């Protein structure tokens, strides 16, 4: 039962952080009036899909991300050429459906040869019917039906490239932005659940060590070591003890509200550092509103610095292949943390969301950061970048990222098989 719960929690973590990221793209694209053709979680073959409004929502096989497919970003739309025989269905004199095959089966449809057609700007079609040319207006949400699939047309003002630089930049940046917001909210939740550190306590006592042979008990609140107040600074407490191997030190503590003290002589370990056999723990209390906010900000800042330091090491090639982790290792770590409880899983989910947001802003082709750079160059040049050249750059970048992910994933699987 616990294993099933762990697996479900692991899947939920990935689902939440990816969905929030893609929802950011989706929301601001829709707000700008861009036609969103697909909202997908995962890559590869479709497992499940449904359509609501103009958008198809899809769950795909490979849980390694997701995407929001906007009109104008790919050549999905089937082209209709002059000279092609098609059929159209009208409603109130306006074309709502354009059929490209099985024309004899299309009831209540007008069949003719295309003389001219414009699906992006003027939205019209001229058909030759029995030697005469008829002019028809096309509805901006008209559907093209071919091979059993329906594809909604995208006038220029509904395409990604037809929007302003600011609107496009916001639609791209919104993905990482939602990850940052989610991370901050989860850090706030974590602070509330974990509480504020109030004091240092005796968490555990190791057998055959000086502390267990003294008067100390689990739950005692340690106030000072060798005359120095330690507060909640566990590192300082360990350092003081380490500096006094085979030398008696006085530890002051509180038990049941009463102040006490005990003299203990640390024993040296293999490195010659003094140890008394106490595993410290923190006494906590429920944080106030201000403490929750400042705690969340501190965690957000500290984790951002750690992530940036790690990425810097990656860019400067200061890491080895075994130091990298792909989806398999991330899932493995997530499942391990899920076993520790919801408090630690909340902190880990916040960290993953923050990492996803930062990683996507890197200026690497195919990532959001690279797309923002192209939009920025367009703003500076005051004219668009050649979409074919930009598309090629992103395609190469995506291919290289997928190759890296395959290598890292293979290494993770080999490591699991070896039991490392």
BANU-391255 format. One record per residue (C-alpha): residue in three letters; x, y, z; residue number from 0. Coordinates in steps of 0.05 Angstrom, whole numbers, plus 5000, padded with zeros to 4 digits. Example, Ala and Ser with C-alpha at 12.3 -4.5 7.8 and 13.67 -1.06 7.14 Angstrom:
2
+------+------+------+------+-----+
| type |   c1 |   c2 |   c3 | seq |
+------+------+------+------+-----+
|  ala | 5246 | 4910 | 5156 |   0 |
|  ser | 5273 | 4979 | 5143 |   1 |
+------+------+------+------+-----+
% end
This chain:
420
+------+------+------+------+-----+
| type |   c1 |   c2 |   c3 | seq |
+------+------+------+------+-----+
|  unk | 5000 | 5000 | 5000 |   0 |
|  unk | 5057 | 5048 | 5018 |   1 |
|  unk | 5091 | 5032 | 4952 |   2 |
|  unk | 5028 | 5050 | 4912 |   3 |
|  unk | 5021 | 5114 | 4951 |   4 |
|  unk | 5094 | 5132 | 4938 |   5 |
|  unk | 5087 | 5119 | 4863 |   6 |
|  unk | 5023 | 5161 | 4860 |   7 |
|  unk | 5056 | 5218 | 4897 |   8 |
|  unk | 5117 | 5216 | 4851 |   9 |
|  unk | 5072 | 5219 | 4789 |  10 |
|  unk | 5032 | 5275 | 4820 |  11 |
|  unk | 5094 | 5317 | 4832 |  12 |
|  unk | 5115 | 5313 | 4759 |  13 |
|  unk | 5044 | 5324 | 4735 |  14 |
|  unk | 5035 | 5387 | 4778 |  15 |
|  unk | 5100 | 5423 | 4761 |  16 |
|  unk | 5094 | 5408 | 4686 |  17 |
|  unk | 5020 | 5425 | 4683 |  18 |
|  unk | 5031 | 5491 | 4719 |  19 |
|  unk | 5088 | 5509 | 4670 |  20 |
|  unk | 5047 | 5493 | 4608 |  21 |
|  unk | 4985 | 5527 | 4637 |  22 |
|  unk | 5026 | 5591 | 4641 |  23 |
|  unk | 5039 | 5588 | 4566 |  24 |
|  unk | 4967 | 5569 | 4553 |  25 |
|  unk | 4935 | 5623 | 4595 |  26 |
|  unk | 4974 | 5682 | 4567 |  27 |
|  unk | 4970 | 5655 | 4496 |  28 |
|  unk | 4894 | 5652 | 4502 |  29 |
|  unk | 4893 | 5720 | 4535 |  30 |
|  unk | 4931 | 5749 | 4475 |  31 |
|  unk | 4880 | 5717 | 4428 |  32 |
|  unk | 4926 | 5663 | 4401 |  33 |
|  unk | 4893 | 5598 | 4378 |  34 |
|  unk | 4920 | 5542 | 4422 |  35 |
|  unk | 4913 | 5478 | 4383 |  36 |
|  unk | 4939 | 5429 | 4437 |  37 |
|  unk | 4955 | 5428 | 4511 |  38 |
|  unk | 4998 | 5366 | 4522 |  39 |
|  unk | 5030 | 5334 | 4582 |  40 |
|  unk | 5086 | 5287 | 4561 |  41 |
|  unk | 5115 | 5271 | 4493 |  42 |
|  unk | 5106 | 5215 | 4443 |  43 |
|  unk | 5044 | 5174 | 4428 |  44 |
|  unk | 4977 | 5197 | 4456 |  45 |
|  unk | 4948 | 5159 | 4515 |  46 |
|  unk | 4886 | 5200 | 4525 |  47 |
|  unk | 4857 | 5263 | 4495 |  48 |
|  unk | 4794 | 5304 | 4492 |  49 |
|  unk | 4775 | 5370 | 4460 |  50 |
|  unk | 4742 | 5428 | 4494 |  51 |
|  unk | 4729 | 5491 | 4455 |  52 |
|  unk | 4786 | 5504 | 4407 |  53 |
|  unk | 4839 | 5464 | 4445 |  54 |
|  unk | 4855 | 5390 | 4448 |  55 |
|  unk | 4880 | 5367 | 4516 |  56 |
|  unk | 4927 | 5308 | 4511 |  57 |
|  unk | 4964 | 5261 | 4558 |  58 |
|  unk | 5024 | 5229 | 4523 |  59 |
|  unk | 5066 | 5168 | 4537 |  60 |
|  unk | 5135 | 5197 | 4555 |  61 |
|  unk | 5130 | 5237 | 4621 |  62 |
|  unk | 5189 | 5282 | 4605 |  63 |
|  unk | 5155 | 5350 | 4599 |  64 |
|  unk | 5098 | 5378 | 4559 |  65 |
|  unk | 5080 | 5431 | 4507 |  66 |
|  unk | 5028 | 5481 | 4485 |  67 |
|  unk | 5021 | 5481 | 4410 |  68 |
|  unk | 5001 | 5550 | 4385 |  69 |
|  unk | 4975 | 5566 | 4315 |  70 |
|  unk | 5029 | 5590 | 4268 |  71 |
|  unk | 5086 | 5553 | 4304 |  72 |
|  unk | 5085 | 5492 | 4258 |  73 |
|  unk | 5062 | 5472 | 4188 |  74 |
|  unk | 5005 | 5430 | 4215 |  75 |
|  unk | 4950 | 5466 | 4176 |  76 |
|  unk | 4934 | 5431 | 4111 |  77 |
|  unk | 4942 | 5478 | 4052 |  78 |
|  unk | 4887 | 5487 | 4000 |  79 |
|  unk | 4914 | 5504 | 3931 |  80 |
|  unk | 4882 | 5537 | 3870 |  81 |
|  unk | 4858 | 5485 | 3821 |  82 |
|  unk | 4841 | 5436 | 3877 |  83 |
|  unk | 4771 | 5408 | 3879 |  84 |
|  unk | 4739 | 5414 | 3947 |  85 |
|  unk | 4671 | 5419 | 3980 |  86 |
|  unk | 4647 | 5473 | 4028 |  87 |
|  unk | 4588 | 5477 | 4075 |  88 |
|  unk | 4554 | 5543 | 4087 |  89 |
|  unk | 4517 | 5572 | 4145 |  90 |
|  unk | 4482 | 5639 | 4136 |  91 |
|  unk | 4520 | 5646 | 4070 |  92 |
|  unk | 4589 | 5639 | 4104 |  93 |
|  unk | 4636 | 5579 | 4097 |  94 |
|  unk | 4642 | 5541 | 4162 |  95 |
|  unk | 4671 | 5475 | 4137 |  96 |
|  unk | 4720 | 5459 | 4081 |  97 |
|  unk | 4724 | 5386 | 4058 |  98 |
|  unk | 4786 | 5361 | 4022 |  99 |
|  unk | 4768 | 5288 | 4012 | 100 |
|  unk | 4708 | 5240 | 4006 | 101 |
|  unk | 4672 | 5296 | 3970 | 102 |
|  unk | 4616 | 5252 | 3943 | 103 |
|  unk | 4595 | 5236 | 4015 | 104 |
|  unk | 4590 | 5308 | 4038 | 105 |
|  unk | 4516 | 5323 | 4041 | 106 |
|  unk | 4490 | 5394 | 4036 | 107 |
|  unk | 4559 | 5417 | 4013 | 108 |
|  unk | 4578 | 5457 | 3952 | 109 |
|  unk | 4630 | 5425 | 3908 | 110 |
|  unk | 4676 | 5464 | 3862 | 111 |
|  unk | 4746 | 5480 | 3840 | 112 |
|  unk | 4787 | 5531 | 3879 | 113 |
|  unk | 4802 | 5594 | 3839 | 114 |
|  unk | 4832 | 5632 | 3897 | 115 |
|  unk | 4832 | 5626 | 3972 | 116 |
|  unk | 4858 | 5666 | 4032 | 117 |
|  unk | 4854 | 5634 | 4101 | 118 |
|  unk | 4897 | 5685 | 4138 | 119 |
|  unk | 4879 | 5756 | 4120 | 120 |
|  unk | 4816 | 5768 | 4078 | 121 |
|  unk | 4784 | 5701 | 4094 | 122 |
|  unk | 4750 | 5687 | 4028 | 123 |
|  unk | 4747 | 5633 | 3975 | 124 |
|  unk | 4729 | 5636 | 3902 | 125 |
|  unk | 4700 | 5571 | 3873 | 126 |
|  unk | 4686 | 5554 | 3801 | 127 |
|  unk | 4617 | 5522 | 3798 | 128 |
|  unk | 4593 | 5499 | 3730 | 129 |
|  unk | 4635 | 5550 | 3693 | 130 |
|  unk | 4617 | 5608 | 3740 | 131 |
|  unk | 4660 | 5636 | 3797 | 132 |
|  unk | 4626 | 5645 | 3864 | 133 |
|  unk | 4656 | 5687 | 3920 | 134 |
|  unk | 4646 | 5664 | 3992 | 135 |
|  unk | 4669 | 5692 | 4059 | 136 |
|  unk | 4701 | 5644 | 4108 | 137 |
|  unk | 4685 | 5643 | 4182 | 138 |
|  unk | 4747 | 5658 | 4225 | 139 |
|  unk | 4735 | 5592 | 4262 | 140 |
|  unk | 4722 | 5550 | 4201 | 141 |
|  unk | 4744 | 5477 | 4201 | 142 |
|  unk | 4784 | 5440 | 4148 | 143 |
|  unk | 4765 | 5366 | 4146 | 144 |
|  unk | 4814 | 5316 | 4115 | 145 |
|  unk | 4829 | 5243 | 4130 | 146 |
|  unk | 4779 | 5243 | 4187 | 147 |
|  unk | 4814 | 5301 | 4223 | 148 |
|  unk | 4786 | 5370 | 4236 | 149 |
|  unk | 4835 | 5429 | 4236 | 150 |
|  unk | 4812 | 5499 | 4254 | 151 |
|  unk | 4838 | 5553 | 4209 | 152 |
|  unk | 4881 | 5607 | 4242 | 153 |
|  unk | 4874 | 5678 | 4214 | 154 |
|  unk | 4937 | 5719 | 4221 | 155 |
|  unk | 4910 | 5755 | 4283 | 156 |
|  unk | 4901 | 5686 | 4317 | 157 |
|  unk | 4972 | 5663 | 4302 | 158 |
|  unk | 5032 | 5668 | 4349 | 159 |
|  unk | 5071 | 5707 | 4298 | 160 |
|  unk | 5014 | 5756 | 4287 | 161 |
|  unk | 5017 | 5783 | 4358 | 162 |
|  unk | 5060 | 5839 | 4386 | 163 |
|  unk | 5130 | 5827 | 4414 | 164 |
|  unk | 5104 | 5839 | 4484 | 165 |
|  unk | 5047 | 5790 | 4478 | 166 |
|  unk | 5091 | 5735 | 4449 | 167 |
|  unk | 5145 | 5747 | 4501 | 168 |
|  unk | 5094 | 5742 | 4557 | 169 |
|  unk | 5065 | 5677 | 4528 | 170 |
|  unk | 5134 | 5647 | 4529 | 171 |
|  unk | 5159 | 5675 | 4596 | 172 |
|  unk | 5094 | 5656 | 4631 | 173 |
|  unk | 5114 | 5582 | 4635 | 174 |
|  unk | 5176 | 5593 | 4679 | 175 |
|  unk | 5139 | 5648 | 4716 | 176 |
|  unk | 5085 | 5599 | 4738 | 177 |
|  unk | 5139 | 5552 | 4762 | 178 |
|  unk | 5170 | 5608 | 4804 | 179 |
|  unk | 5102 | 5625 | 4834 | 180 |
|  unk | 5087 | 5552 | 4849 | 181 |
|  unk | 5155 | 5544 | 4881 | 182 |
|  unk | 5146 | 5605 | 4926 | 183 |
|  unk | 5076 | 5583 | 4948 | 184 |
|  unk | 5102 | 5513 | 4964 | 185 |
|  unk | 5160 | 5541 | 5003 | 186 |
|  unk | 5111 | 5582 | 5044 | 187 |
|  unk | 5069 | 5519 | 5056 | 188 |
|  unk | 5132 | 5482 | 5076 | 189 |
|  unk | 5152 | 5536 | 5127 | 190 |
|  unk | 5082 | 5531 | 5157 | 191 |
|  unk | 5084 | 5455 | 5162 | 192 |
|  unk | 5157 | 5449 | 5185 | 193 |
|  unk | 5151 | 5507 | 5234 | 194 |
|  unk | 5204 | 5556 | 5258 | 195 |
|  unk | 5266 | 5530 | 5293 | 196 |
|  unk | 5261 | 5550 | 5366 | 197 |
|  unk | 5316 | 5511 | 5401 | 198 |
|  unk | 5364 | 5453 | 5396 | 199 |
|  unk | 5344 | 5388 | 5429 | 200 |
|  unk | 5373 | 5320 | 5441 | 201 |
|  unk | 5342 | 5280 | 5384 | 202 |
|  unk | 5377 | 5213 | 5394 | 203 |
|  unk | 5431 | 5183 | 5438 | 204 |
|  unk | 5481 | 5135 | 5408 | 205 |
|  unk | 5498 | 5072 | 5448 | 206 |
|  unk | 5565 | 5066 | 5482 | 207 |
|  unk | 5579 | 5140 | 5476 | 208 |
|  unk | 5591 | 5192 | 5532 | 209 |
|  unk | 5523 | 5227 | 5526 | 210 |
|  unk | 5481 | 5165 | 5539 | 211 |
|  unk | 5524 | 5150 | 5600 | 212 |
|  unk | 5509 | 5220 | 5627 | 213 |
|  unk | 5445 | 5251 | 5653 | 214 |
|  unk | 5422 | 5275 | 5583 | 215 |
|  unk | 5356 | 5249 | 5557 | 216 |
|  unk | 5320 | 5253 | 5490 | 217 |
|  unk | 5280 | 5318 | 5489 | 218 |
|  unk | 5328 | 5359 | 5532 | 219 |
|  unk | 5336 | 5430 | 5505 | 220 |
|  unk | 5410 | 5447 | 5497 | 221 |
|  unk | 5424 | 5520 | 5513 | 222 |
|  unk | 5500 | 5525 | 5516 | 223 |
|  unk | 5562 | 5483 | 5504 | 224 |
|  unk | 5627 | 5499 | 5540 | 225 |
|  unk | 5599 | 5565 | 5562 | 226 |
|  unk | 5577 | 5588 | 5493 | 227 |
|  unk | 5503 | 5599 | 5477 | 228 |
|  unk | 5485 | 5557 | 5415 | 229 |
|  unk | 5412 | 5576 | 5404 | 230 |
|  unk | 5392 | 5538 | 5341 | 231 |
|  unk | 5462 | 5536 | 5311 | 232 |
|  unk | 5474 | 5461 | 5307 | 233 |
|  unk | 5537 | 5471 | 5266 | 234 |
|  unk | 5569 | 5513 | 5322 | 235 |
|  unk | 5549 | 5461 | 5374 | 236 |
|  unk | 5583 | 5405 | 5334 | 237 |
|  unk | 5646 | 5448 | 5323 | 238 |
|  unk | 5653 | 5464 | 5397 | 239 |
|  unk | 5648 | 5390 | 5416 | 240 |
|  unk | 5696 | 5371 | 5360 | 241 |
|  unk | 5749 | 5420 | 5387 | 242 |
|  unk | 5752 | 5385 | 5455 | 243 |
|  unk | 5770 | 5311 | 5446 | 244 |
|  unk | 5786 | 5280 | 5514 | 245 |
|  unk | 5772 | 5347 | 5548 | 246 |
|  unk | 5712 | 5356 | 5596 | 247 |
|  unk | 5660 | 5407 | 5573 | 248 |
|  unk | 5598 | 5432 | 5607 | 249 |
|  unk | 5532 | 5426 | 5571 | 250 |
|  unk | 5474 | 5467 | 5598 | 251 |
|  unk | 5404 | 5444 | 5583 | 252 |
|  unk | 5331 | 5453 | 5602 | 253 |
|  unk | 5285 | 5396 | 5622 | 254 |
|  unk | 5213 | 5406 | 5644 | 255 |
|  unk | 5226 | 5481 | 5649 | 256 |
|  unk | 5285 | 5472 | 5697 | 257 |
|  unk | 5357 | 5492 | 5680 | 258 |
|  unk | 5410 | 5438 | 5689 | 259 |
|  unk | 5481 | 5425 | 5669 | 260 |
|  unk | 5525 | 5364 | 5659 | 261 |
|  unk | 5599 | 5353 | 5647 | 262 |
|  unk | 5617 | 5306 | 5589 | 263 |
|  unk | 5684 | 5287 | 5560 | 264 |
|  unk | 5680 | 5279 | 5483 | 265 |
|  unk | 5716 | 5219 | 5454 | 266 |
|  unk | 5757 | 5227 | 5390 | 267 |
|  unk | 5734 | 5196 | 5325 | 268 |
|  unk | 5780 | 5170 | 5269 | 269 |
|  unk | 5795 | 5243 | 5250 | 270 |
|  unk | 5811 | 5263 | 5321 | 271 |
|  unk | 5748 | 5304 | 5329 | 272 |
|  unk | 5709 | 5302 | 5394 | 273 |
|  unk | 5642 | 5266 | 5394 | 274 |
|  unk | 5592 | 5254 | 5450 | 275 |
|  unk | 5539 | 5213 | 5413 | 276 |
|  unk | 5482 | 5263 | 5409 | 277 |
|  unk | 5441 | 5270 | 5346 | 278 |
|  unk | 5410 | 5340 | 5351 | 279 |
|  unk | 5339 | 5357 | 5333 | 280 |
|  unk | 5302 | 5423 | 5328 | 281 |
|  unk | 5246 | 5445 | 5372 | 282 |
|  unk | 5196 | 5483 | 5329 | 283 |
|  unk | 5135 | 5527 | 5336 | 284 |
|  unk | 5081 | 5550 | 5287 | 285 |
|  unk | 5109 | 5611 | 5250 | 286 |
|  unk | 5073 | 5678 | 5247 | 287 |
|  unk | 5052 | 5708 | 5181 | 288 |
|  unk | 5114 | 5751 | 5174 | 289 |
|  unk | 5160 | 5693 | 5192 | 290 |
|  unk | 5126 | 5649 | 5140 | 291 |
|  unk | 5138 | 5701 | 5086 | 292 |
|  unk | 5210 | 5715 | 5104 | 293 |
|  unk | 5223 | 5640 | 5111 | 294 |
|  unk | 5195 | 5628 | 5042 | 295 |
|  unk | 5237 | 5684 | 5012 | 296 |
|  unk | 5300 | 5657 | 5045 | 297 |
|  unk | 5288 | 5586 | 5019 | 298 |
|  unk | 5272 | 5613 | 4950 | 299 |
|  unk | 5337 | 5654 | 4949 | 300 |
|  unk | 5381 | 5598 | 4977 | 301 |
|  unk | 5355 | 5545 | 4930 | 302 |
|  unk | 5362 | 5593 | 4870 | 303 |
|  unk | 5435 | 5603 | 4888 | 304 |
|  unk | 5447 | 5528 | 4894 | 305 |
|  unk | 5413 | 5514 | 4827 | 306 |
|  unk | 5452 | 5569 | 4791 | 307 |
|  unk | 5517 | 5543 | 4821 | 308 |
|  unk | 5500 | 5473 | 4796 | 309 |
|  unk | 5483 | 5498 | 4726 | 310 |
|  unk | 5548 | 5538 | 4725 | 311 |
|  unk | 5587 | 5475 | 4740 | 312 |
|  unk | 5549 | 5440 | 4684 | 313 |
|  unk | 5564 | 5495 | 4634 | 314 |
|  unk | 5638 | 5497 | 4653 | 315 |
|  unk | 5642 | 5421 | 4649 | 316 |
|  unk | 5660 | 5412 | 4722 | 317 |
|  unk | 5614 | 5352 | 4729 | 318 |
|  unk | 5619 | 5281 | 4705 | 319 |
|  unk | 5564 | 5239 | 4672 | 320 |
|  unk | 5550 | 5202 | 4737 | 321 |
|  unk | 5537 | 5269 | 4770 | 322 |
|  unk | 5479 | 5284 | 4722 | 323 |
|  unk | 5409 | 5258 | 4733 | 324 |
|  unk | 5353 | 5251 | 4683 | 325 |
|  unk | 5279 | 5234 | 4692 | 326 |
|  unk | 5296 | 5165 | 4721 | 327 |
|  unk | 5341 | 5191 | 4776 | 328 |
|  unk | 5294 | 5249 | 4791 | 329 |
|  unk | 5236 | 5201 | 4797 | 330 |
|  unk | 5279 | 5156 | 4842 | 331 |
|  unk | 5296 | 5214 | 4888 | 332 |
|  unk | 5225 | 5238 | 4889 | 333 |
|  unk | 5200 | 5170 | 4910 | 334 |
|  unk | 5252 | 5167 | 4966 | 335 |
|  unk | 5232 | 5236 | 4991 | 336 |
|  unk | 5158 | 5217 | 4986 | 337 |
|  unk | 5171 | 5162 | 5037 | 338 |
|  unk | 5196 | 5215 | 5086 | 339 |
|  unk | 5128 | 5248 | 5088 | 340 |
|  unk | 5088 | 5305 | 5059 | 341 |
|  unk | 5130 | 5359 | 5092 | 342 |
|  unk | 5195 | 5340 | 5057 | 343 |
|  unk | 5158 | 5324 | 4992 | 344 |
|  unk | 5129 | 5395 | 4992 | 345 |
|  unk | 5199 | 5425 | 4997 | 346 |
|  unk | 5225 | 5379 | 4943 | 347 |
|  unk | 5167 | 5395 | 4896 | 348 |
|  unk | 5181 | 5469 | 4906 | 349 |
|  unk | 5255 | 5458 | 4889 | 350 |
|  unk | 5237 | 5419 | 4826 | 351 |
|  unk | 5189 | 5473 | 4804 | 352 |
|  unk | 5242 | 5526 | 4816 | 353 |
|  unk | 5293 | 5486 | 4778 | 354 |
|  unk | 5246 | 5475 | 4719 | 355 |
|  unk | 5233 | 5550 | 4715 | 356 |
|  unk | 5307 | 5569 | 4717 | 357 |
|  unk | 5328 | 5514 | 4669 | 358 |
|  unk | 5276 | 5535 | 4617 | 359 |
|  unk | 5303 | 5606 | 4618 | 360 |
|  unk | 5372 | 5583 | 4597 | 361 |
|  unk | 5392 | 5610 | 4528 | 362 |
|  unk | 5392 | 5540 | 4499 | 363 |
|  unk | 5357 | 5528 | 4432 | 364 |
|  unk | 5287 | 5498 | 4440 | 365 |
|  unk | 5281 | 5524 | 4512 | 366 |
|  unk | 5240 | 5585 | 4531 | 367 |
|  unk | 5302 | 5626 | 4543 | 368 |
|  unk | 5325 | 5618 | 4471 | 369 |
|  unk | 5257 | 5636 | 4444 | 370 |
|  unk | 5257 | 5699 | 4486 | 371 |
|  unk | 5325 | 5718 | 4457 | 372 |
|  unk | 5297 | 5712 | 4386 | 373 |
|  unk | 5238 | 5756 | 4406 | 374 |
|  unk | 5286 | 5806 | 4437 | 375 |
|  unk | 5328 | 5807 | 4373 | 376 |
|  unk | 5264 | 5820 | 4334 | 377 |
|  unk | 5248 | 5879 | 4380 | 378 |
|  unk | 5318 | 5908 | 4370 | 379 |
|  unk | 5319 | 5897 | 4294 | 380 |
|  unk | 5246 | 5919 | 4288 | 381 |
|  unk | 5233 | 5862 | 4239 | 382 |
|  unk | 5220 | 5788 | 4249 | 383 |
|  unk | 5274 | 5735 | 4246 | 384 |
|  unk | 5267 | 5687 | 4188 | 385 |
|  unk | 5220 | 5634 | 4218 | 386 |
|  unk | 5254 | 5578 | 4179 | 387 |
|  unk | 5322 | 5596 | 4207 | 388 |
|  unk | 5294 | 5603 | 4278 | 389 |
|  unk | 5257 | 5537 | 4271 | 390 |
|  unk | 5320 | 5502 | 4248 | 391 |
|  unk | 5359 | 5528 | 4309 | 392 |
|  unk | 5304 | 5504 | 4357 | 393 |
|  unk | 5300 | 5437 | 4322 | 394 |
|  unk | 5375 | 5425 | 4328 | 395 |
|  unk | 5373 | 5447 | 4401 | 396 |
|  unk | 5314 | 5401 | 4416 | 397 |
|  unk | 5349 | 5342 | 4382 | 398 |
|  unk | 5412 | 5354 | 4424 | 399 |
|  unk | 5372 | 5359 | 4488 | 400 |
|  unk | 5335 | 5294 | 4472 | 401 |
|  unk | 5402 | 5261 | 4458 | 402 |
|  unk | 5431 | 5285 | 4524 | 403 |
|  unk | 5368 | 5261 | 4560 | 404 |
|  unk | 5374 | 5192 | 4528 | 405 |
|  unk | 5447 | 5186 | 4548 | 406 |
|  unk | 5433 | 5208 | 4619 | 407 |
|  unk | 5371 | 5163 | 4624 | 408 |
|  unk | 5411 | 5103 | 4599 | 409 |
|  unk | 5465 | 5118 | 4651 | 410 |
|  unk | 5412 | 5122 | 4705 | 411 |
|  unk | 5382 | 5055 | 4685 | 412 |
|  unk | 5451 | 5022 | 4684 | 413 |
|  unk | 5465 | 5051 | 4753 | 414 |
|  unk | 5400 | 5023 | 4780 | 415 |
|  unk | 5414 | 4954 | 4750 | 416 |
|  unk | 5483 | 4955 | 4783 | 417 |
|  unk | 5450 | 4975 | 4849 | 418 |
|  unk | 5493 | 5038 | 4856 | 419 |
+------+------+------+------+-----+
% end
